[in-house]
Each structure stands twice: as structure tokens, then as C-alpha cells.
Amino acid sequence: MRNVVHILAVVVVFLSTCFLSQPLRAQPFTLDEKIKPIELTLSDYKTDDPKAQGRIAQASFTQTENTQYYFVRGISIFSPDYVSITTDDPSAGIKVSLHKDNWELPDASGQTGGEGHWETKFKTSGDFGIKVVTDKLPARYFLVVWVGKEVNLTLPSPFTPRSVSVGQWFSSNILLIAVVLLVLIVAVLAVLLLRSRSKSKAAAACLIAGLLLLAPPPGKAQLDDSTIKKAMDYFKKALDIAENAEKMWSDSKTLSPNEASPSFGQRGPTMPSSCAGAAAASQECRCFAKSAERLDKNRVMLEKLRVLVANQRDFRDKAIAMGNSYAQLHTLMGIQWVGIRKHDIDEPYDQFKSIANQKHQAVMQAIQESLESISACEAKMGERDWYQKYGFVYYEFLYDAYKPSF
């Protein structure tokens, strides 16, 4: 039961000090004091292969008992994970199982088989355990646990290009309209002067002025082909690395079927913006770009909070269910379980809920500030009261959709 205390206490400390990091959960829950797992410590894996960068734990073991337990802590749900075991005796038939919440129910399992090797890929958060069972002793094997770098996934933009009304178009293009009218006036004067066959300098000056106004503006400089190719090569290389890392992560299933994982689909209503789409690269939209970037970062933080709360809630519920089942075996165990649950599970979990709610409020405050900053930028583009029209609705949606549910 001390495991449960450690789990919830560490989560509380995590939320208080380092919100963006993944929580540290203890080994899978158990009431069996005889189970003493060996921790596999992850260390940086230095390699030139970008796909293999991350952390790794690798070691040789000689197992002298039928069952051996291991556990790994501090896993991010945004990282692809890999576990393998290889034995020097293909006939050993070593059975391997991975455990998320407790040591009784496996979440993944297999055995080395004729090749003396077993492996699996998945994604998970917090900690997980590895149980190795063999009837042929002593058993020698090499265990590898690899955790890749976190994938840098982004959420879809909540902004769509704003449709411009006739009044707004005239307001934002008044200078262009004035230039066009001036050109027309000059052209009419030039035609009238030509018809009158006037040779005066005034007529010539008007005509030349009109031609200069009608001349096309200077074009942008064209880059040479080698510069464009070099830029595209770097772009493709970056995409290849990101695509590989993302594919490894997206193709992997969660270790536990009920484990929450990030969702990167569009959530909530979209908001019209003068700086959405191609217009985002313009000088006028620099203020928008900075605020939108802050908004996206906080949206990702909300998604991380949602996953964290869901997985901790699920872990707590399963721990309580297991405790209740053991409490039914004997009256004395039932009495002890009441006190253990209150002090070791419910009270720490209440602290976790309080801190999670505080973090939700803090992130939503930052999101509101970003939306108000975008509203000020939109006002410069001719769209007044943008926050009242669109930003507030989006804020309210995010507030309710990501409010921690316990």
C-alpha cells in the first residue's frame, strides 16, 4: 500500500513544481510485499540516427528464480517506447509481460520462442512494469528498454480567413481607392488635352504624370535555382525526420487499452481572422503571430493536463477496486482497508485535484490574455470587438472542454 502513497504524493509534487513534465508514478500497484521489482534506469542514448535518439536502459541478467520483476519510471505519453528481451538459449521459452496498473493483469505479453527474442512497441505515461517468467533456470537474457524523444505534434489552427464586408473593404483600402481615382482624373484630363491638340507644357506634364502613375510597380527579386534547391533539401530532410518520429508514435498503441492519449484533432469552434492563411506572413500580422503561438502552446498544455488527469483518475479507480476486492477476504482486512484508503489514496488524490484545478485556471488565464492580444491586433486590421464576437466563445468552449473531470 505504500506504493499508492508514493504514486499520489509524487504526482502532487509534480504538478506543483513542473507542470509540463510527465508525472512520476511508482511501480504497478500490489499488496504483495514479496514483490520487489528492480528499477531499470534510463539514460541518454547517443547516436547519429535521429530516429533512435532518446533514452535507453540495457543490461544482461541471470535469473535464478521463476519470476523476476522490473519497472521503468518517468515515461512520456508523447514518446514511442520499445521493449525487447533476447536469450542465449532459444529453448528457454521465457515468458514476458508488461504491466501498467498492477502485477496481476498483463497489458502486453509474449515469449521468446524459437528465435530467443521477443519485442513490442507502445506508448504510455508514468511508469510500467516488466515481469519475466521462466521454468528453465538459470536463465540468461539481455533486456532493452528504449524511450524515444518526444514527438513535436501541433494542434490544428483554430483560425480561418476572415470574409471582408463591403464597408470593411472600403475602409481598409481607402488609399488604393484614392490612387485609382487620381489616375482616372489624370487620364481624363490627358484625353481632353490631346483632343484640343494643345502643345502646352502643362498638357505634356499631365500626360507624363498619368503614364508614370499607370506604370507597374517594380517586381521582387528572383532567387537562383541552387538556392531554392538547397532550401527545399533542408525542408525535406526536416520533414523526413519529423515524419519518422511522428509515424513511430502514431502507429503505436497505448500500453493499457483504457489509457488516455493526446488527441490532436480540431476541438471547438473556429475563429475568423484577418491574419489567417497566407496573410499571416505579412508585416501587419506580426502581432498576431506571436499571440497565436502563445495560444497554441497553452492549448497543448491543456491537452497534457487532460491526459494526466484521466490517467491518474483511472489508476486511482483501479487501485481502489483492487483494495476493495482484498478487503472482502477477511473482516480485519476490511477494517484496515478503510483507513488505508482514506489516508493513502483519498487525501493525496484530493490534493492532486486541487492543484490540477489551479493549473487549469492558470492556463485558461494565459489563453484569455492571448485572445485579447489577438483582438487588439485585429482592431488594427479593421475588425473591432473581435474578442467579444469570437474570442470569448472560443475561451468558454476551452474552459468547459478541458475542465478537470474527477
C-alpha positions in Angstrom: 0.0 0.0 0.0 3.0 2.3 0.4 3.2 2.2 -3.4 -0.1 4.1 -3.6 1.1 6.8 -1.2 4.2 7.2 -3.3 2.2 7.4 -6.5 -0.1 10.1 -5.4 2.5 12.1 -3.4 4.8 12.2 -6.4 2.0 13.4 -8.7 1.2 16.2 -6.3 4.8 17.4 -6.2 5.0 17.1 -10.0 2.0 19.4 -10.5 3.3 21.9 -8.0 6.8 22.2 -9.5 6.9 21.2 -13.1 3.6 21.2 -14.9 5.0 20.4 -18.4 6.9 17.3 -17.3 5.3 13.9 -17.2 4.3 12.7 -13.7 6.3 10.1 -11.9 4.3 7.2 -10.8 5.5 4.2 -8.8 5.7 0.7 -10.0 2.5 -1.2 -10.7 0.2 -1.4 -7.6 0.4 -4.5 -5.4 -0.4 -5.6 -1.9 2.1 -8.4 -2.0 5.2 -7.3 0.0 7.2 -10.2 -1.5 7.3 -8.4 -4.9 10.4 -6.3 -5.0 11.0 -5.1 -8.6 14.3 -3.9 -10.0 14.3 -0.4 -11.4 15.7 0.0 -14.9 17.2 3.4 -15.1 17.0 5.2 -18.4 20.0 7.2 -19.6 20.6 9.3 -22.7 21.2 7.3 -25.9 23.8 9.0 -28.1 23.5 8.1 -31.7 23.8 9.7 -35.1 20.4 8.2 -36.2 17.7 10.8 -35.4 15.0 8.1 -35.2 17.0 6.3 -32.4 17.6 9.4 -30.2 16.1 9.2 -26.8 16.8 7.3 -23.6 17.7 3.7 -23.1 18.2 1.1 -20.4 20.1 -2.1 -21.4 21.6 -4.8 -19.3 22.3 -8.5 -19.0 20.6 -10.6 -16.3 20.9 -14.1 -14.9 17.6 -15.1 -13.4 17.7 -17.7 -10.7 14.0 -17.6 -9.6 11.0 -18.5 -11.7 9.7 -14.9 -11.7 11.5 -11.6 -11.8 10.1 -8.1 -11.8 11.4 -4.9 -13.3 10.0 -1.4 -13.6 10.7 1.8 -15.5 9.6 5.2 -14.4 9.1 8.7 -15.9 7.7 7.8 -19.4 6.1 10.5 -21.6 3.0 9.7 -23.5 4.5 11.7 -26.3 7.4 9.3 -26.8 7.5 6.0 -28.7 8.6 3.1 -26.5 10.3 -0.2 -27.2 11.0 -3.3 -25.0 12.9 -6.4 -26.0 14.3 -9.5 -24.4 16.9 -11.8 -26.0 18.1 -15.0 -24.5 21.1 -17.1 -25.4 19.0 -20.3 -25.1 16.2 -20.4 -27.7 14.7 -23.4 -26.0 14.2 -21.5 -22.7 10.8 -20.2 -23.8 10.9 -17.1 -21.5 7.5 -15.5 -20.9 7.4 -11.8 -20.7 4.5 -9.5 -19.7 4.1 -5.7 -19.4 2.0 -4.3 -16.6 0.6 -0.8 -16.2 -1.6 -0.7 -13.2 -0.9 -3.9 -11.3 1.1 -7.1 -11.4 -1.9 -9.4 -11.7 -3.3 -8.3 -15.1 -0.9 -8.0 -18.0 -1.3 -5.3 -20.7 1.0 -7.0 -23.2 2.6 -10.4 -23.2 4.6 -12.9 -25.3 7.6 -15.3 -25.1 11.0 -15.6 -26.7 10.1 -18.6 -28.9 12.4 -20.4 -31.3 14.4 -17.3 -32.1 15.1 -16.5 -28.5 13.8 -13.0 -28.9 10.6 -11.0 -28.1 9.9 -7.3 -28.6 7.0 -4.9 -28.6 6.3 -1.2 -29.3 3.8 1.0 -27.5 3.3 4.4 -25.9 2.4 5.2 -22.2 2.8 7.7 -19.5 4.2 7.4 -16.0 5.6 4.0 -15.1 5.2 0.4 -16.3 6.5 -2.9 -15.1 8.1 -5.9 -16.8 7.5 -9.5 -15.5 9.8 -12.3 -16.7 8.8 -15.9 -16.0 10.8 -19.0 -16.9 10.9 -22.6 -15.8 14.4 -23.3 -17.0 16.9 -22.0 -14.5 19.2 -20.3 -14.5 18.0 -18.1 -17.4 20.3 -15.6 -19.0 19.0 -12.8 -21.2 19.6 -9.2 -22.4 16.9 -6.7 -21.6 16.4 -3.5 -23.6 14.0 -0.6 -22.8 14.1 2.4 -25.2 12.1 5.6 -24.9 12.3 7.9 -27.9 12.3 11.6 -27.9 9.0 13.3 -27.6 7.3 14.0 -30.9 6.6 17.6 -31.6 3.0 17.4 -32.6 0.9 20.6 -33.2 -2.8 21.2 -33.0 -4.8 22.4 -36.0 -5.2 26.2 -36.2 -8.5 27.5 -34.8 -8.3 30.4 -37.2 -9.9 30.7 -40.6 -9.5 33.6 -43.2 -12.0 36.4 -42.4 -14.5 37.3 -45.1 -14.4 41.0 -45.7 -17.6 43.1 -46.0 -18.0 45.9 -48.5 -17.7 48.6 -45.8 -14.6 47.0 -44.3 -13.0 46.6 -47.7 -13.5 50.3 -48.5 -12.2 51.2 -45.0 -9.1 49.2 -45.3 -8.3 50.1 -48.9 -9.1 53.9 -48.9 -5.5 54.7 -50.1 -5.8 52.4 -53.0 -9.2 53.9 -53.9 -7.7 57.4 -53.8 -4.8 56.4 -56.1 -7.2 54.8 -58.6 -9.4 57.9 -58.7 -6.4 60.2 -59.2 -5.3 58.0 -62.1 -8.7 58.3 -63.7 -8.7 62.1 -63.3 -5.3 62.4 -64.8 -6.3 60.1 -67.7 -9.5 62.1 -68.4 -7.5 65.4 -68.4 -4.9 63.9 -70.7 -7.6 62.8 -73.2 -9.2 66.2 -73.2 -5.9 68.0 -73.7 -5.0 65.7 -76.6 -8.3 66.3 -78.3 -7.7 70.0 -78.1 -4.3 69.5 -79.7 -2.8 71.7 -77.1 1.1 71.8 -77.3 1.5 73.5 -74.0 3.9 72.2 -71.4 1.1 71.8 -68.9 -0.6 69.2 -71.2 2.7 67.3 -71.7 3.3 67.4 -67.9 -0.2 65.9 -67.2 0.3 63.2 -69.8 3.7 62.2 -68.4 2.4 62.2 -64.9 -0.5 60.0 -65.9 1.8 57.5 -67.6 4.0 57.3 -64.6 1.1 56.6 -62.3 -0.2 53.9 -64.6 3.3 52.1 -64.8 3.5 48.8 -62.9 5.5 48.8 -59.6 8.9 47.1 -59.5 8.8 43.3 -59.1 10.5 41.2 -56.3 14.0 39.7 -56.9 14.1 36.1 -58.1 16.3 33.6 -56.3 18.6 31.4 -58.3 17.8 27.6 -58.7 20.6 26.4 -56.5 19.4 28.5 -53.5 15.9 27.2 -53.9 17.1 23.6 -54.2 19.2 23.9 -51.1 16.3 25.3 -49.1 14.0 22.5 -50.3 16.6 19.9 -49.4 16.8 21.1 -45.9 13.0 21.3 -45.7 12.6 17.7 -46.9 15.2 16.5 -44.5 13.4 18.1 -41.6 10.1 16.7 -42.8 11.6 13.2 -43.1 12.9 13.2 -39.5 9.6 14.6 -38.2 7.6 12.2 -40.3 9.5 9.2 -39.0 9.3 10.2 -35.4 5.6 11.0 -35.7 4.9 7.8 -37.5 6.6 5.7 -34.9 4.5 7.4 -32.2 1.2 7.4 -34.1 1.5 3.8 -35.1 2.0 2.6 -31.5 -1.0 1.8 -29.3 -1.2 2.7 -25.7 0.1 0.1 -23.3 -3.2 -0.1 -21.4 -6.4 -0.2 -23.6 -8.1 2.4 -21.3 -5.1 4.7 -21.1 -5.8 8.2 -22.3 -3.5 9.6 -25.1 -3.3 13.0 -26.7 -5.9 14.0 -29.3 -4.6 16.4 -31.9 -7.9 17.0 -33.8 -9.7 20.2 -34.1 -11.6 21.0 -30.9 -14.1 23.8 -30.6 -15.3 26.5 -33.0 -13.1 28.2 -35.4 -12.5 32.0 -35.3 -12.3 34.3 -38.4 -9.1 36.3 -38.6 -7.6 38.8 -40.9 -4.2 37.1 -40.5 -5.2 33.5 -41.1 -3.8 31.6 -44.0 -1.4 33.4 -46.4 -1.9 36.8 -44.7 0.0 35.5 -41.6 3.3 36.3 -43.3 2.6 40.0 -43.7 4.2 42.7 -41.6 0.8 43.8 -40.3 0.3 40.3 -38.8 3.4 40.1 -36.7 1.5 41.0 -33.5 -1.0 38.2 -34.4 1.7 35.6 -35.0 3.3 36.0 -31.5 -0.1 35.8 -29.7 -1.2 32.8 -31.8 2.0 31.0 -30.9 1.4 31.5 -27.2 -2.2 30.4 -27.7 -1.1 27.1 -29.3 1.4 26.4 -26.6 -1.3 26.8 -23.9 -3.7 24.6 -25.9 -1.1 21.8 -25.9 -0.7 22.3 -22.1 -4.4 21.9 -21.7 -4.3 18.6 -23.7 -1.4 17.4 -21.5 -3.4 18.2 -18.4 -6.4 16.4 -19.8 -4.4 13.2 -20.3 -2.7 13.5 -16.9 -6.0 13.8 -15.1 -7.6 11.0 -17.0 -4.8 8.5 -16.4 -4.5 9.4 -12.7 -8.2 9.0 -12.2 -8.2 5.7 -13.9 -5.2 4.5 -11.8 -6.9 5.5 -8.6 -10.1 3.8 -9.5 -8.3 0.5 -10.3 -6.3 0.7 -7.1 -9.5 1.2 -5.1 -11.2 -1.7 -6.9 -8.3 -4.0 -6.1 -8.2 -2.8 -2.5 -11.9 -3.5 -2.1 -11.6 -7.0 -3.5 -8.8 -7.8 -1.0 -10.9 -6.2 1.8 -13.6 -8.8 1.3 -11.3 -11.7 2.1 -11.4 -11.0 5.8 -13.1 -8.7 8.3 -9.8 -7.4 9.7 -8.5 -6.6 6.2 -11.7 -4.7 5.5 -11.2 -2.5 8.6 -7.6 -1.8 7.8 -8.5 -1.0 4.2 -10.9 1.8 5.3 -8.1 3.7 7.0 -5.6 2.9 4.3 -7.8 4.2 1.5 -8.6 7.4 3.4 -5.1 8.4 4.3 -3.1 6.8 1.5 -5.4 7.3 -1.5 -8.3 9.7 -1.0 -6.5 12.5 0.8 -3.5 12.7 -1.6 -5.8 12.5 -4.5 -7.8 15.4 -3.1 -4.6 17.4 -3.1 -4.0 16.3 -6.7 -7.4 17.5 -7.7 -6.9 20.9 -6.1 -3.6 21.5 -7.8 -5.0 20.3 -11.2 -7.8 22.8 -10.9 -5.4 25.6 -10.1 -3.3 24.7 -13.1 -6.4 24.7 -15.3 -7.3 28.2 -14.1 -3.7 29.4 -14.7 -3.6 28.1 -18.3 -7.0 29.5 -19.1 -5.9 32.9 -17.8 -2.9 32.8 -20.2 -5.2 31.8 -23.1 -7.6 34.7 -22.3 -4.6 37.1 -22.5 -3.5 35.7 -25.8 -7.0 36.0 -27.3 -7.3 39.6 -26.0 -3.9 40.4 -27.6 -5.2 38.9 -30.9 -8.3 41.1 -30.6 -6.1 44.2 -30.3 -4.2 43.1 -33.4 -7.5 42.5 -35.3 -8.7 46.0 -34.3 -5.7 47.4 -36.2 -6.8 45.4 -39.3 -10.3 46.9 -39.1 -12.1 44.3 -37.0 -13.2 45.9 -33.8 -14.5 43.9 -30.7 -13.0 40.7 -32.1 -12.8 39.1 -28.6 -16.4 39.9 -27.8 -17.5 38.4 -31.1 -15.3 35.3 -31.4 -12.6 35.0 -28.8 -14.9 34.8 -25.8 -16.9 32.0 -27.4 -13.7 30.0 -28.0 -12.5 30.7 -24.5 -15.7 29.5 -22.9 -15.5 26.3 -25.0 -11.9 25.5 -24.0 -12.7 26.3 -20.3 -15.6 23.7 -20.2 -14.0 21.1 -22.5 -10.7 20.9 -20.5 -12.0 21.5 -17.0 -10.6 18.6 -15.0 -13.1 15.8 -14.5 -12.7 13.7 -11.4 
